[in-house]
Amino acid sequence: SWLYLAAALGIFGLLCVMNRMKVYVLLPYLIGGLGMWYCMLHSGVHASITGVLLAFAIPFANGDEHSISYKLQKFLHVPVAFIILPVFALANTAIPIATGWQDALMEVQNLGIAVGLLIGKPLGITLFSILVLKAGFAVLPEGLDIKKIFGAGLLGGIGFTMSIFICMLAFDDAHTINISKIAILVSSFIAGLAGYFYLSRILK
């Protein structure tokens, strides 16, 4: 529904205006986020997008520990890390492993998963960091350089909850989803090893 989508984007725009006007009270953003979620849900676009948009709209104040974004992050860390993510992982990672799964990993969508996690993630993180630095939007803290950011990018290829979530949105066939989950786990294992050995080498 274009009407609901327009309403959701309108609420997002209003929240961004509130941010620019330095409205540092959390409640209006939460109410707006709830309304945006409702509209997004009825628009046909996946409602999880609301969380991303709301995070952009809530004032961050350059990472100030007194900002409402920082306080919200601190408040949500424990329930998300120790309840929501484990429940999601347990509910969505049951993978029936049938014979021939090794050959299925060479299917196009699984190669795409591997390329995205092993190449796309480190390149994307590194190039975006360089772009932001060149544009003058950020500066590197002492002791951090692009080589270390690339190493973090390699570790960023460890995909689990979000990768599986996107996989379940992208595919309908149960077999394709299961093989894609295996591709995610294999690629994540390789990314973890690559990041570990790379960072171990440059941090000596």
TIGU-729300 format. One record per residue: residue number from 1; x, y, z of N, C-alpha, C in turn; residue in three letters. Coordinates in Angstrom, 2 decimals. Layout:
MIGU	NUM	X	Y	Z	X	Y	Z	X	Y	Z	ALA
...
! end
This chain:
MIGU	1	0.84	-1.19	0.00	0.00	0.00	0.00	0.88	1.24	0.00	SER
MIGU	2	0.78	2.01	-1.08	1.57	3.23	-1.19	1.17	4.25	-0.13	TRP
MIGU	3	-0.10	4.23	0.26	-0.58	5.19	1.26	0.10	4.95	2.60	LEU
MIGU	4	0.13	3.69	3.03	0.79	3.37	4.31	2.29	3.63	4.23	TYR
MIGU	5	2.89	3.32	3.08	4.32	3.57	2.91	4.63	5.06	3.00	LEU
MIGU	6	3.79	5.87	2.34	3.97	7.32	2.40	3.81	7.83	3.83	ALA
MIGU	7	2.85	7.25	4.56	2.65	7.66	5.96	3.87	7.31	6.80	ALA
MIGU	8	4.44	6.12	6.58	5.62	5.71	7.33	6.80	6.63	7.05	ALA
MIGU	9	7.00	6.97	5.77	8.09	7.87	5.41	7.84	9.28	5.93	LEU
MIGU	10	6.56	9.67	5.98	6.22	10.97	6.54	6.57	11.05	8.02	GLY
MIGU	11	6.27	9.99	8.76	6.62	9.95	10.18	8.13	9.98	10.36	ILE
MIGU	12	8.83	9.23	9.49	10.29	9.24	9.54	10.83	10.64	9.30	PHE
MIGU	13	10.27	11.34	8.32	10.69	12.71	8.05	10.45	13.62	9.25	GLY
MIGU	14	9.31	13.45	9.91	8.99	14.25	11.09	9.99	13.99	12.21	LEU
MIGU	15	10.36	12.72	12.40	11.34	12.38	13.43	12.71	12.99	13.11	LEU
MIGU	16	13.07	13.01	11.83	14.34	13.63	11.42	14.32	15.13	11.70	CYS
MIGU	17	13.18	15.77	11.46	13.04	17.20	11.76	13.20	17.43	13.26	VAL
MIGU	18	12.59	16.56	14.07	12.74	16.66	15.53	14.20	16.53	15.93	MET
MIGU	19	14.91	15.64	15.26	16.34	15.47	15.52	17.09	16.76	15.23	ASN
MIGU	20	16.81	17.35	14.07	17.49	18.59	13.68	17.15	19.74	14.62	ARG
MIGU	21	15.95	19.70	15.19	15.53	20.74	16.13	16.01	20.45	17.55	MET
MIGU	22	16.83	19.40	17.68	17.43	19.04	18.97	16.39	18.71	20.03	LYS
MIGU	23	15.41	17.92	19.63	14.43	17.41	20.60	15.05	16.17	21.24	VAL
MIGU	24	15.50	16.31	22.48	16.24	15.25	23.16	15.39	14.53	24.21	TYR
MIGU	25	14.13	14.28	23.87	13.23	13.53	24.74	12.88	12.23	24.01	VAL
MIGU	26	13.05	11.09	24.66	12.92	9.80	23.99	11.49	9.45	23.62	LEU
MIGU	27	10.52	9.77	24.48	9.14	9.32	24.29	8.56	9.67	22.92	LEU
MIGU	28	8.71	10.91	22.41	8.15	11.21	21.08	8.72	10.33	19.97	PRO
MIGU	29	9.99	9.96	20.08	10.61	9.10	19.07	10.04	7.68	19.15	TYR
MIGU	30	9.79	7.21	20.38	9.23	5.86	20.53	7.79	5.81	20.01	LEU
MIGU	31	7.02	6.86	20.30	5.64	6.91	19.79	5.65	6.98	18.27	ILE
MIGU	32	6.52	7.84	17.73	6.64	7.93	16.27	7.11	6.63	15.66	GLY
MIGU	33	8.04	5.94	16.34	8.52	4.66	15.84	7.43	3.61	15.82	GLY
MIGU	34	6.57	3.62	16.83	5.45	2.68	16.87	4.49	2.93	15.71	LEU
MIGU	35	4.19	4.21	15.46	3.32	4.55	14.34	3.95	4.19	13.01	GLY
MIGU	36	5.26	4.41	12.89	5.96	4.08	11.65	5.96	2.57	11.43	MET
MIGU	37	6.14	1.81	12.51	6.10	0.34	12.41	4.72	-0.13	11.93	TRP
MIGU	38	3.67	0.44	12.47	2.31	0.05	12.08	2.08	0.33	10.59	TYR
MIGU	39	2.48	1.50	10.15	2.29	1.87	8.73	3.15	1.00	7.82	CYS
MIGU	40	4.39	0.74	8.25	5.29	-0.07	7.43	4.76	-1.50	7.32	MET
MIGU	41	4.21	-2.01	8.42	3.66	-3.37	8.43	2.53	-3.51	7.42	LEU
MIGU	42	1.68	-2.49	7.31	0.54	-2.53	6.40	0.88	-2.06	4.99	HIS
MIGU	43	2.13	-1.61	4.79	2.52	-1.14	3.46	2.96	-2.29	2.56	SER
MIGU	44	3.32	-3.42	3.16	3.85	-4.53	2.39	5.36	-4.62	2.46	GLY
MIGU	45	6.02	-3.55	2.95	7.46	-3.58	3.17	7.70	-4.19	4.55	VAL
MIGU	46	8.76	-5.00	4.68	8.99	-5.68	5.95	9.15	-4.67	7.08	HIS
MIGU	47	8.43	-4.90	8.16	8.37	-3.93	9.26	9.70	-3.76	9.98	ALA
MIGU	48	10.64	-4.71	9.81	11.94	-4.58	10.48	12.72	-3.36	9.98	SER
MIGU	49	12.38	-2.88	8.77	13.02	-1.67	8.24	12.79	-0.49	9.17	ILE
MIGU	50	11.68	-0.52	9.90	11.36	0.56	10.83	12.47	0.76	11.85	THR
MIGU	51	13.03	-0.33	12.35	14.10	-0.23	13.34	15.31	0.51	12.81	GLY
MIGU	52	15.65	0.25	11.55	16.79	0.92	10.92	16.51	2.42	10.79	VAL
MIGU	53	15.32	2.76	10.29	14.97	4.17	10.11	14.91	4.90	11.44	LEU
MIGU	54	14.34	4.25	12.45	14.22	4.88	13.77	15.60	5.15	14.37	LEU
MIGU	55	16.52	4.21	14.16	17.89	4.40	14.67	18.55	5.61	14.03	ALA
MIGU	56	18.27	5.86	12.74	18.81	7.04	12.08	18.21	8.32	12.64	PHE
MIGU	57	16.96	8.26	13.06	16.24	9.46	13.47	16.55	9.88	14.90	ALA
MIGU	58	16.85	8.93	15.78	17.09	9.26	17.19	18.42	9.99	17.34	ILE
MIGU	59	18.45	11.12	18.05	19.69	11.91	18.19	20.82	11.10	18.82	PRO
MIGU	60	21.99	11.21	18.21	23.16	10.48	18.68	24.14	11.39	19.43	PHE
MIGU	61	24.14	12.67	19.05	24.97	13.68	19.72	26.45	13.29	19.76	ALA
MIGU	62	26.96	12.81	18.61	28.37	12.47	18.49	28.85	11.45	19.51	ASN
MIGU	63	27.96	10.54	19.89	28.35	9.47	20.80	28.39	9.87	22.26	GLY
MIGU	64	27.87	11.05	22.58	27.84	11.50	23.97	27.07	10.50	24.83	ASP
MIGU	65	27.64	10.12	25.97	27.01	9.12	26.83	25.70	9.60	27.44	GLU
MIGU	66	25.43	10.90	27.32	24.17	11.44	27.84	23.10	11.54	26.74	HIS
MIGU	67	23.45	11.18	25.51	22.48	11.23	24.42	21.44	10.13	24.59	SER
MIGU	68	20.22	10.37	24.08	19.16	9.38	24.26	19.45	8.12	23.45	ILE
MIGU	69	20.19	8.26	22.36	20.56	7.08	21.57	21.48	6.17	22.38	SER
MIGU	70	22.44	6.77	23.06	23.38	6.00	23.88	22.66	5.33	25.04	TYR
MIGU	71	21.77	6.08	25.70	21.02	5.53	26.83	20.12	4.37	26.39	LYS
MIGU	72	19.49	4.54	25.21	18.62	3.48	24.69	19.42	2.24	24.34	LEU
MIGU	73	20.59	2.45	23.74	21.46	1.32	23.39	21.88	0.57	24.65	GLN
MIGU	74	22.26	1.31	25.68	22.69	0.70	26.94	21.55	-0.08	27.59	LYS
MIGU	75	20.33	0.49	27.52	19.17	-0.15	28.13	18.80	-1.44	27.40	PHE
MIGU	76	18.92	-1.43	26.06	18.49	-2.58	25.26	19.55	-3.67	25.13	LEU
MIGU	77	20.79	-3.35	25.50	21.88	-4.30	25.26	21.63	-5.66	25.92	HIS
MIGU	78	21.29	-5.66	27.19	21.13	-6.93	27.92	19.97	-7.77	27.37	VAL
MIGU	79	18.74	-7.22	27.23	17.66	-8.06	26.69	17.90	-8.53	25.26	PRO
MIGU	80	18.54	-7.69	24.44	18.80	-8.08	23.05	19.88	-9.16	23.00	VAL
MIGU	81	20.99	-8.94	23.72	22.12	-9.86	23.65	21.84	-11.20	24.32	ALA
MIGU	82	21.06	-11.19	25.40	20.90	-12.41	26.18	19.52	-13.06	26.08	PHE
MIGU	83	18.57	-12.39	25.42	17.24	-12.98	25.27	16.83	-13.06	23.80	ILE
MIGU	84	16.75	-11.89	23.15	16.21	-11.83	21.79	17.09	-12.60	20.79	ILE
MIGU	85	18.39	-12.30	20.76	19.26	-12.97	19.79	19.38	-14.48	20.04	LEU
MIGU	86	19.57	-14.93	21.28	19.61	-16.39	21.49	18.32	-17.09	21.09	PRO
MIGU	87	17.17	-16.48	21.40	15.89	-17.08	21.02	15.77	-17.15	19.50	VAL
MIGU	88	16.17	-16.06	18.82	16.13	-16.04	17.35	17.05	-17.13	16.79	PHE
MIGU	89	18.24	-17.24	17.36	19.20	-18.24	16.86	18.66	-19.66	17.04	ALA
MIGU	90	18.14	-19.94	18.22	17.62	-21.28	18.48	16.42	-21.61	17.59	LEU
MIGU	91	15.62	-20.59	17.29	14.40	-20.82	16.52	14.66	-20.97	15.02	ALA
MIGU	92	15.79	-20.45	14.54	15.97	-20.36	13.10	17.19	-21.08	12.54	ASN
MIGU	93	17.97	-21.75	13.38	19.18	-22.37	12.84	19.10	-23.89	12.75	THR
MIGU	94	17.96	-24.47	12.95	17.82	-25.92	12.75	18.04	-26.22	11.27	ALA
MIGU	95	19.10	-26.96	10.98	19.49	-27.20	9.58	19.55	-28.70	9.31	ILE
MIGU	96	18.56	-29.25	8.62	18.65	-30.65	8.19	19.75	-30.79	7.14	PRO
MIGU	97	20.74	-31.63	7.41	21.86	-31.79	6.48	21.66	-33.09	5.69	ILE
MIGU	98	21.34	-32.93	4.41	21.11	-34.09	3.55	22.37	-34.38	2.73	ALA
MIGU	99	22.40	-35.55	2.13	23.54	-35.90	1.28	23.58	-34.97	0.07	THR
MIGU	100	24.80	-34.66	-0.35	24.98	-33.80	-1.51	24.98	-32.32	-1.20	GLY
MIGU	101	25.00	-31.96	0.10	24.96	-30.53	0.43	26.22	-29.81	-0.03	TRP
MIGU	102	27.36	-30.57	-0.12	28.59	-29.92	-0.57	28.45	-29.41	-2.00	GLN
MIGU	103	27.82	-30.22	-2.86	27.63	-29.79	-4.25	26.65	-28.62	-4.33	ASP
MIGU	104	25.66	-28.63	-3.45	24.66	-27.56	-3.46	25.27	-26.22	-3.09	ALA
MIGU	105	26.39	-26.24	-2.37	27.05	-24.98	-2.00	27.55	-24.22	-3.22	LEU
MIGU	106	27.70	-24.92	-4.35	28.19	-24.27	-5.57	27.06	-23.66	-6.38	MET
MIGU	107	25.83	-23.73	-5.89	24.72	-23.07	-6.58	24.90	-21.56	-6.51	GLU
MIGU	108	24.29	-20.87	-7.46	24.53	-19.43	-7.63	24.25	-18.64	-6.36	VAL
MIGU	109	23.10	-18.89	-5.71	22.75	-18.07	-4.55	23.72	-18.30	-3.39	GLN
MIGU	110	24.27	-19.51	-3.29	25.21	-19.78	-2.21	26.59	-19.19	-2.49	ASN
MIGU	111	26.98	-19.17	-3.76	28.21	-18.47	-4.13	28.05	-16.97	-3.87	LEU
MIGU	112	26.85	-16.46	-4.12	26.57	-15.05	-3.84	26.70	-14.74	-2.36	GLY
MIGU	113	26.22	-15.65	-1.51	26.35	-15.47	-0.06	27.82	-15.43	0.33	ILE
MIGU	114	28.61	-16.35	-0.22	30.04	-16.41	0.10	30.75	-15.14	-0.35	ALA
MIGU	115	30.47	-14.69	-1.57	31.11	-13.47	-2.08	30.70	-12.27	-1.23	VAL
MIGU	116	29.43	-12.20	-0.86	28.96	-11.08	-0.06	29.62	-11.01	1.30	GLY
MIGU	117	29.74	-12.16	1.98	30.31	-12.17	3.32	31.84	-12.09	3.32	LEU
MIGU	118	32.48	-12.76	2.36	33.94	-12.84	2.37	34.63	-11.70	1.64	LEU
MIGU	119	33.95	-11.11	0.66	34.54	-10.01	-0.12	33.76	-8.72	0.07	ILE
MIGU	120	32.44	-8.81	-0.06	31.62	-7.61	0.03	31.71	-6.91	1.37	GLY
MIGU	121	31.64	-7.69	2.46	31.68	-7.09	3.80	32.99	-6.33	4.06	LYS
MIGU	122	34.17	-6.96	3.94	35.40	-6.22	4.21	35.63	-5.05	3.27	PRO
MIGU	123	35.32	-5.23	1.98	35.50	-4.12	1.03	34.53	-2.99	1.34	LEU
MIGU	124	33.27	-3.33	1.63	32.28	-2.31	1.92	32.63	-1.51	3.16	GLY
MIGU	125	33.00	-2.21	4.23	33.36	-1.52	5.48	34.59	-0.65	5.29	ILE
MIGU	126	35.60	-1.18	4.60	36.84	-0.42	4.40	36.64	0.78	3.49	THR
MIGU	127	35.98	0.58	2.34	35.79	1.67	1.39	34.88	2.76	1.96	LEU
MIGU	128	33.84	2.36	2.69	32.96	3.36	3.29	33.72	4.17	4.35	PHE
MIGU	129	34.58	3.50	5.11	35.38	4.20	6.12	36.32	5.21	5.45	SER
MIGU	130	36.96	4.79	4.36	37.85	5.70	3.63	37.07	6.89	3.09	ILE
MIGU	131	35.88	6.63	2.54	35.04	7.70	1.99	34.66	8.71	3.07	LEU
MIGU	132	34.25	8.22	4.23	33.85	9.10	5.33	35.05	9.92	5.82	VAL
MIGU	133	36.22	9.29	5.89	37.42	10.00	6.33	37.83	11.07	5.33	LEU
MIGU	134	37.81	10.72	4.04	38.18	11.68	3.00	37.22	12.86	2.95	LYS
MIGU	135	35.94	12.59	3.23	34.94	13.66	3.21	35.01	14.54	4.45	ALA
MIGU	136	35.78	14.12	5.44	35.93	14.92	6.65	34.82	14.75	7.67	GLY
MIGU	137	34.02	13.69	7.50	32.93	13.46	8.45	33.39	12.76	9.73	PHE
MIGU	138	34.59	12.19	9.70	35.08	11.47	10.87	36.60	11.47	10.85	ALA
MIGU	139	37.18	11.18	12.00	38.64	11.02	12.11	38.90	9.72	12.86	VAL
MIGU	140	40.02	9.10	12.54	40.36	7.85	13.20	40.92	8.12	14.59	LEU
MIGU	141	40.50	7.36	15.58	41.10	7.51	16.91	42.54	7.04	16.90	PRO
MIGU	142	43.28	7.45	17.89	44.70	7.08	17.97	44.85	5.57	18.05	GLU
MIGU	143	45.78	5.06	17.25	46.04	3.62	17.25	45.24	2.83	16.23	GLY
MIGU	144	44.32	3.50	15.55	43.50	2.81	14.55	43.87	3.30	13.16	LEU
MIGU	145	44.03	2.37	12.22	44.32	2.75	10.84	43.47	1.89	9.90	ASP
MIGU	146	43.62	2.15	8.60	42.80	1.46	7.60	43.09	-0.04	7.57	ILE
MIGU	147	44.32	-0.44	7.84	44.64	-1.87	7.86	43.83	-2.59	8.94	LYS
MIGU	148	43.70	-1.95	10.09	42.94	-2.57	11.18	41.44	-2.55	10.88	LYS
MIGU	149	40.99	-1.49	10.20	39.58	-1.45	9.80	39.28	-2.57	8.82	ILE
MIGU	150	40.22	-2.84	7.91	40.02	-3.95	6.97	39.93	-5.28	7.73	PHE
MIGU	151	40.75	-5.43	8.77	40.68	-6.64	9.59	39.33	-6.77	10.27	GLY
MIGU	152	38.82	-5.64	10.77	37.48	-5.66	11.36	36.44	-6.00	10.30	ALA
MIGU	153	36.68	-5.54	9.06	35.77	-5.86	7.97	35.74	-7.35	7.66	GLY
MIGU	154	36.91	-7.98	7.76	36.96	-9.44	7.57	36.11	-10.14	8.63	LEU
MIGU	155	36.23	-9.69	9.88	35.42	-10.27	10.95	33.95	-9.93	10.77	LEU
MIGU	156	33.68	-8.81	10.08	32.30	-8.44	9.79	31.62	-9.44	8.87	GLY
MIGU	157	32.42	-10.26	8.19	31.86	-11.30	7.33	31.27	-12.46	8.10	GLY
MIGU	158	31.42	-12.45	9.43	30.79	-13.48	10.26	29.31	-13.14	10.35	ILE
MIGU	159	28.52	-13.77	9.51	27.09	-13.47	9.46	26.30	-14.57	10.15	GLY
MIGU	160	25.30	-14.17	10.91	24.49	-15.19	11.57	23.03	-14.76	11.59	PHE
MIGU	161	22.63	-14.05	12.62	21.20	-13.74	12.76	20.65	-12.93	11.59	THR
MIGU	162	21.33	-11.84	11.24	20.81	-10.99	10.17	20.90	-11.69	8.82	MET
MIGU	163	21.99	-12.42	8.58	22.13	-13.14	7.32	21.04	-14.19	7.16	SER
MIGU	164	20.76	-14.92	8.23	19.70	-15.93	8.18	18.34	-15.28	8.01	ILE
MIGU	165	18.16	-14.14	8.68	16.90	-13.40	8.56	16.64	-12.99	7.11	PHE
MIGU	166	17.67	-12.43	6.46	17.54	-12.00	5.07	17.33	-13.21	4.16	ILE
MIGU	167	18.01	-14.30	4.46	17.86	-15.55	3.69	16.41	-16.02	3.73	CYS
MIGU	168	15.79	-15.95	4.90	14.41	-16.42	5.03	13.42	-15.47	4.35	MET
MIGU	169	13.81	-14.20	4.22	12.97	-13.26	3.48	13.11	-13.46	1.97	LEU
MIGU	170	14.32	-13.83	1.54	14.61	-13.90	0.11	14.09	-15.17	-0.56	ALA
MIGU	171	14.07	-16.28	0.17	13.71	-17.56	-0.43	12.46	-18.15	0.20	PHE
MIGU	172	11.72	-18.90	-0.61	10.51	-19.58	-0.13	10.71	-21.09	0.02	ASP
MIGU	173	11.57	-21.65	-0.82	11.77	-23.09	-0.83	12.59	-23.53	0.38	ASP
MIGU	174	12.11	-24.53	1.11	12.77	-24.99	2.34	14.17	-25.52	2.06	ALA
MIGU	175	14.35	-26.24	0.95	15.67	-26.79	0.61	16.66	-25.66	0.36	HIS
MIGU	176	16.24	-24.66	-0.40	17.12	-23.52	-0.70	17.51	-22.78	0.57	THR
MIGU	177	16.55	-22.60	1.47	16.83	-21.92	2.74	17.84	-22.70	3.57	ILE
MIGU	178	17.67	-24.01	3.64	18.58	-24.84	4.44	20.00	-24.81	3.89	ASN
MIGU	179	20.14	-24.95	2.57	21.47	-24.91	1.96	22.09	-23.53	2.13	ILE
MIGU	180	21.27	-22.49	2.03	21.77	-21.12	2.21	22.27	-20.91	3.64	SER
MIGU	181	21.59	-21.51	4.61	22.05	-21.42	6.00	23.42	-22.08	6.15	LYS
MIGU	182	23.60	-23.23	5.49	24.91	-23.89	5.54	25.97	-23.00	4.90	ILE
MIGU	183	25.63	-22.37	3.77	26.56	-21.46	3.10	26.94	-20.30	4.02	ALA
MIGU	184	25.97	-19.80	4.77	26.24	-18.71	5.72	27.21	-19.17	6.81	ILE
MIGU	185	26.97	-20.35	7.36	27.83	-20.87	8.43	29.24	-21.15	7.92	LEU
MIGU	186	29.36	-21.76	6.74	30.68	-22.05	6.17	31.43	-20.76	5.87	VAL
MIGU	187	30.75	-19.80	5.25	31.38	-18.52	4.92	31.78	-17.77	6.19	SER
MIGU	188	30.94	-17.84	7.21	31.25	-17.17	8.48	32.49	-17.78	9.13	SER
MIGU	189	32.60	-19.10	9.06	33.77	-19.78	9.62	35.04	-19.34	8.90	PHE
MIGU	190	34.98	-19.28	7.57	36.14	-18.84	6.78	36.46	-17.39	7.09	ILE
MIGU	191	35.44	-16.54	7.21	35.66	-15.12	7.52	36.31	-14.96	8.89	ALA
MIGU	192	35.87	-15.75	9.86	36.46	-15.69	11.19	37.93	-16.07	11.18	GLY
MIGU	193	38.26	-17.14	10.46	39.66	-17.55	10.35	40.50	-16.49	9.64	LEU
MIGU	194	39.97	-15.96	8.54	40.70	-14.94	7.78	40.95	-13.71	8.64	ALA
MIGU	195	39.93	-13.26	9.36	40.09	-12.09	10.23	41.08	-12.34	11.34	GLY
MIGU	196	41.02	-13.53	11.93	41.93	-13.87	13.03	43.39	-13.86	12.57	TYR
MIGU	197	43.67	-14.56	11.47	45.06	-14.65	11.01	45.56	-13.30	10.49	PHE
MIGU	198	44.69	-12.54	9.82	45.10	-11.23	9.31	45.43	-10.29	10.46	TYR
MIGU	199	44.55	-10.18	11.44	44.78	-9.27	12.57	45.96	-9.74	13.42	LEU
MIGU	200	46.11	-11.06	13.56	47.26	-11.58	14.32	48.57	-11.17	13.66	SER
MIGU	201	48.55	-11.13	12.33	49.76	-10.77	11.59	50.09	-9.29	11.71	ARG
MIGU	202	49.08	-8.41	11.54	49.38	-6.97	11.53	49.50	-6.38	12.93	ILE
MIGU	203	49.03	-7.09	13.94	49.10	-6.56	15.31	50.33	-7.06	16.07	LEU
MIGU	204	51.19	-7.81	15.39	52.41	-8.28	16.05	53.34	-7.10	16.37	LYS
! end
